[in-house]
Structures are given as structure tokens and as C-alpha cells.
Amino acid sequence: MTTSTQPIPEKDRPDYESAAVKAMLPDLMLVRDVAAGQRRITERTTTYLPQHPKEEPANYRIRLGRPTFFNAFLLLSFSFFFNLPQFGPKYF
């Protein structure tokens, strides 16, 4: 068995990210964070619930203490997944 000494083209490498994948990364991160639940959303507070420019820090802390995250996305995802047989092969 011989090995090739030619370099692997960039698009053939496993770590290559196309423009389409790079464009989807923010959405993918959101989906992963939502699927991970309230703890992940709370860890990324500044991303999902940023402080308003004129909001005082004390008021921001109060506002951070109020929201409760309800993971409807994950609930609906599981609901769809477990009900797939009723839809039949037309969806595949």
C-alpha cells in the first residue's frame, strides 16, 4: 500500500466549513442552547437577555431574576419525533 504525498484539497478535509455551514452556526448555537435548557440559557444571560443601554445595574439584576425559560422547542421536537409513524412515508 502506498501513501500519496499530494496535499489534500481544503474542501476535502474533515474540518472544512463551507459558507453555508458558517452562515448557519449562530442558528445552530441557539438550537443547541435551547435544547440544553434553562441552565444554559441562564449561563448565557448577556446573549439572550442583554442589559439595555440606559438600564441601571440594579434594575437589570431584578429583570434577570424574573424570566422563566419554558422549553417548548424541545417538547415539540420530541412530540414530532415520537409521532412520526402516524405521518407515514410521504414525509421521508
C-alpha positions as CSV (number, residue, x, y, z in Angstrom):
1,M,0.0,0.0,0.0
2,T,1.4,3.4,-1.0
3,T,0.5,6.7,0.5
4,S,0.0,9.8,-1.5
5,T,2.3,12.7,-0.9
6,Q,-0.1,15.2,-2.6
7,P,-1.7,17.7,-0.2
8,I,-5.4,17.2,0.5
9,P,-7.6,19.9,-1.1
10,E,-9.1,22.1,1.5
11,K,-12.7,21.2,0.6
12,D,-11.9,17.5,1.1
13,R,-10.6,18.0,4.7
14,P,-13.0,16.9,7.5
15,D,-12.5,20.2,9.3
16,Y,-13.6,22.3,6.3
17,E,-16.6,24.6,6.9
18,S,-18.5,25.8,3.8
19,A,-20.0,29.2,3.6
20,A,-23.4,27.7,4.2
21,V,-22.3,26.0,7.4
22,K,-20.7,29.2,8.7
23,A,-23.9,31.1,8.0
24,M,-25.9,28.5,10.0
25,L,-23.6,28.5,13.0
26,P,-25.5,31.2,15.0
27,D,-28.8,29.4,14.5
28,L,-27.3,26.1,15.4
29,M,-25.9,27.6,18.6
30,L,-29.3,28.9,19.5
31,V,-30.9,25.5,18.9
32,R,-28.3,23.7,21.0
33,D,-28.6,26.3,23.8
34,V,-32.4,26.0,23.8
35,A,-32.2,22.2,23.8
36,A,-29.8,22.2,26.7
37,G,-32.4,24.0,28.8
38,Q,-32.7,26.8,31.3
39,R,-29.3,26.4,32.9
40,R,-27.6,27.0,29.5
41,I,-29.8,30.0,28.8
42,T,-29.1,31.4,32.2
43,E,-25.3,30.9,31.7
44,R,-25.6,33.0,28.5
45,T,-27.7,35.7,30.0
46,T,-25.9,38.5,28.2
47,T,-26.5,36.8,24.9
48,Y,-30.2,36.2,25.3
49,L,-31.3,38.9,27.8
50,P,-28.8,41.8,27.3
51,Q,-28.8,44.9,29.5
52,H,-30.4,47.9,27.9
53,P,-28.0,50.8,27.4
54,K,-29.9,53.1,29.9
55,E,-30.8,50.4,32.4
56,E,-29.3,50.6,35.8
57,P,-27.4,47.5,37.0
58,A,-29.8,47.0,40.0
59,N,-32.8,47.0,37.6
60,Y,-31.0,44.6,35.3
61,R,-30.4,42.2,38.1
62,I,-34.1,42.4,39.0
63,R,-35.1,41.7,35.4
64,L,-32.7,38.8,35.2
65,G,-34.4,37.2,38.2
66,R,-37.8,37.2,36.7
67,P,-37.7,35.2,33.4
68,T,-38.5,31.5,33.5
69,F,-37.5,29.6,30.5
70,F,-40.1,27.1,29.1
71,N,-38.5,24.8,26.7
72,A,-41.4,24.4,24.2
73,F,-38.9,23.7,21.4
74,L,-37.6,20.5,23.0
75,L,-41.1,19.5,23.9
76,L,-42.3,19.9,20.3
77,S,-39.2,18.3,18.9
78,F,-39.8,15.1,21.0
79,S,-43.5,15.2,20.2
80,F,-42.8,15.3,16.5
81,F,-40.1,12.6,16.7
82,F,-42.3,10.1,18.7
83,N,-45.3,10.7,16.4
84,L,-43.5,10.1,13.1
85,P,-45.1,6.7,12.4
86,Q,-48.6,8.3,12.1
87,F,-47.3,10.6,9.3
88,G,-46.3,7.7,7.1
89,P,-43.6,7.6,4.4
90,K,-44.7,10.6,2.5
91,Y,-42.6,12.8,4.8
92,F,-39.4,10.9,4.1
